Amino acid sequence: MARARALVFDFNGTLSHDEPVLCSIYQELFAESGRPLSEAEYYEHLCGLSEEAIIAGWLKVVGAELESLVAERIRRYLDRAADGSTITESAREAVRYAAQRGQVAVCSGAFREEILPVLDGAGIAREISFVVTADDVEHGKPAPDGYLRALALLDCSPTDAVAFEDTEAGIVSAKAAGLRCLAVRSTLPPERLALADELIDTIDVAVVRRLVG
């Protein structure tokens, strides 16, 4: 691979090892709303989508009811993850290493208000050049909008950037925007990540060094 000028990380399940936390929260909310969700159903059909798409799709709600449920999902998530504990030390070291040699961005289907506290809690907020969230695009993953906006902010061509993802929707989004994509085997089985350029077991300095030098 040619040296990358920028690395763009998906957040939930990739940079932040939090898919089990999210699954648990969605299970709670959906059970309270009268339509229970199994773990298998979450990982088979929902993970990787924006939270609005997950909640609206599963509960068939819109408008104020949807907004209220999204807000409650975010509140419960921050109660459990705002301390940054879902971002491993190896991932923190990788981000710091990359930020010393190029630009680092986050591209996520989550909202800014839930991402920034976790980055801050993990002590890596200053290393992130840009954070692109559901607040910034009309169409979430698997549409390429988020990655295209990240590239514009980074002033970087797709061939000079590498994305890190953990779901099919994220991989499709990154590839549609023209980025190389590494998929982390943290959330889904390898056969569901086949569109990625490479599969990795974890995000650490060794992986980042291969990309940015």
C-alpha positions in Angstrom: 0.0 0.0 0.0 1.1 3.6 -0.7 1.6 5.8 2.3 -1.6 7.2 3.6 -1.9 10.9 4.4 -5.1 10.4 6.5 -6.8 7.7 8.4 -10.5 7.8 8.9 -12.0 5.7 11.7 -15.6 4.5 12.1 -16.5 5.0 15.7 -19.0 2.5 17.1 -17.5 -1.0 17.1 -14.3 0.1 15.4 -12.4 2.8 17.3 -14.8 2.4 20.2 -15.3 -1.3 21.2 -18.9 -0.6 22.2 -21.2 -2.7 20.0 -22.1 -4.9 23.0 -23.0 -1.8 24.9 -25.2 -0.5 22.0 -26.9 -3.9 21.6 -27.8 -4.0 25.3 -29.2 -0.4 25.2 -31.3 -1.1 22.1 -32.6 -4.3 23.6 -33.7 -2.3 26.7 -35.4 0.4 24.7 -37.1 -1.9 22.3 -38.4 -4.2 25.1 -39.8 -1.1 26.9 -41.5 -0.1 23.6 -43.1 -3.6 23.2 -40.9 -5.0 20.4 -38.1 -7.0 21.9 -34.8 -7.4 20.0 -32.5 -10.4 20.2 -28.8 -10.1 20.0 -28.8 -12.2 16.8 -31.3 -9.8 15.2 -29.2 -6.8 16.2 -26.0 -8.1 14.6 -27.8 -9.6 11.6 -29.9 -6.6 10.6 -29.1 -3.4 12.5 -25.5 -2.9 13.5 -23.6 -0.4 11.3 -26.7 1.7 10.5 -27.4 5.1 11.9 -29.2 5.2 15.2 -32.1 7.0 13.6 -32.4 4.2 11.0 -32.1 1.5 13.7 -34.8 3.0 15.9 -37.1 4.1 13.2 -36.7 0.8 11.3 -37.4 -1.4 14.3 -40.1 0.5 16.0 -41.7 2.2 13.0 -41.6 5.6 14.8 -41.1 9.1 13.3 -41.1 12.7 14.4 -41.1 13.7 18.1 -41.3 10.0 19.2 -38.2 9.1 17.2 -36.3 12.2 18.5 -37.2 11.3 22.1 -36.0 7.7 21.7 -32.7 8.8 20.0 -32.1 11.2 22.9 -32.7 8.5 25.5 -30.4 6.1 23.6 -27.7 8.7 23.7 -28.2 9.4 27.4 -27.9 5.7 28.3 -24.9 5.3 26.1 -23.0 8.2 27.7 -23.9 6.9 31.2 -21.9 3.8 30.2 -19.2 5.0 27.9 -18.4 8.7 28.4 -15.3 7.8 30.5 -13.6 6.5 27.3 -13.3 3.0 28.6 -14.6 1.5 25.4 -11.5 2.7 23.5 -8.6 0.4 24.2 -5.2 1.6 25.1 -3.8 0.0 21.9 -6.3 2.0 19.8 -5.4 5.2 21.7 -1.7 4.6 21.0 -2.5 4.0 17.3 -4.4 7.3 17.0 -1.6 9.2 18.7 1.0 7.6 16.4 -1.1 8.4 13.3 -1.7 12.0 14.4 2.0 12.6 14.6 2.4 11.6 11.0 -0.7 12.8 9.2 -4.4 13.6 9.8 -6.9 11.5 11.7 -10.7 11.7 11.4 -13.8 10.0 12.6 -16.7 9.2 10.3 -19.7 7.8 12.2 -23.4 7.3 11.9 -23.7 8.3 15.6 -24.2 11.9 16.8 -21.5 14.4 17.8 -22.9 14.7 21.3 -22.2 11.1 22.1 -18.9 10.8 20.3 -17.0 13.8 21.6 -17.3 12.9 25.3 -15.9 9.4 24.6 -12.9 10.7 22.7 -12.3 13.2 25.4 -12.6 10.5 28.1 -10.1 8.4 26.3 -7.7 11.3 26.1 -7.5 11.4 22.2 -9.8 14.2 21.3 -7.0 16.6 20.4 -5.5 14.0 18.0 -8.7 13.9 15.9 -8.6 16.5 13.1 -12.3 16.2 12.1 -15.3 14.3 13.4 -18.1 13.7 10.8 -21.3 12.5 12.3 -25.0 12.0 11.6 -25.4 15.7 12.3 -23.4 16.5 9.1 -25.0 14.4 6.4 -28.4 13.7 5.0 -27.8 10.1 4.2 -25.9 7.8 6.6 -24.0 4.6 5.9 -24.0 2.6 3.5 -24.3 5.9 1.5 -20.8 7.5 1.0 -21.8 11.0 2.2 -20.0 10.8 5.5 -16.7 9.7 3.9 -17.0 12.3 1.1 -17.4 15.0 3.7 -14.5 13.7 5.7 -12.3 13.8 2.6 -13.3 17.4 1.8 -12.5 18.5 5.4 -9.2 16.7 5.3 -8.5 18.2 1.8 -7.4 14.7 0.8 -8.0 12.5 -2.2 -9.6 9.1 -1.7 -6.4 7.3 -2.8 -4.5 9.1 0.0 -6.8 8.0 2.8 -7.6 4.7 4.5 -10.8 3.9 6.4 -11.3 1.5 9.3 -14.7 -0.2 9.6 -16.4 -3.1 11.3 -19.6 -3.7 9.4 -20.9 -4.2 5.8 -22.6 -0.9 5.7 -19.5 0.9 6.8 -17.3 -0.9 4.3 -19.7 -0.2 1.4 -19.8 3.5 2.5 -16.0 3.8 2.5 -15.5 1.9 -0.7 -18.2 4.0 -2.5 -16.3 7.1 -1.5 -13.1 5.6 -3.1 -11.2 4.9 0.1 -9.1 1.8 0.9 -10.8 0.0 3.8 -9.5 -2.2 6.6 -12.1 -4.1 8.5 -11.7 -5.0 12.1 -12.9 -8.5 13.0 -14.5 -7.2 16.2 -18.3 -7.2 15.4 -19.2 -9.5 12.5 -17.8 -12.8 11.1 -15.1 -12.4 8.4 -17.4 -13.6 5.6 -19.5 -10.5 6.1 -16.5 -8.2 5.7 -15.3 -9.6 2.4 -15.6 -6.3 0.5 -12.8 -4.8 2.6 -9.3 -4.5 1.2 -7.9 -6.2 4.3 -9.1 -7.8 7.6 -7.4 -7.0 10.8 -7.8 -8.3 14.4 -7.2 -5.1 16.2 -6.3 -1.4 15.8 -2.8 -0.9 17.1 0.5 0.9 16.3 1.8 -1.9 14.2 -1.2 -1.7 11.8 -1.0 2.1 11.6 2.7 2.1 11.0 2.2 0.0 7.9 -0.1 2.7 6.5 1.4 6.0 7.5 5.1 5.1 8.0 
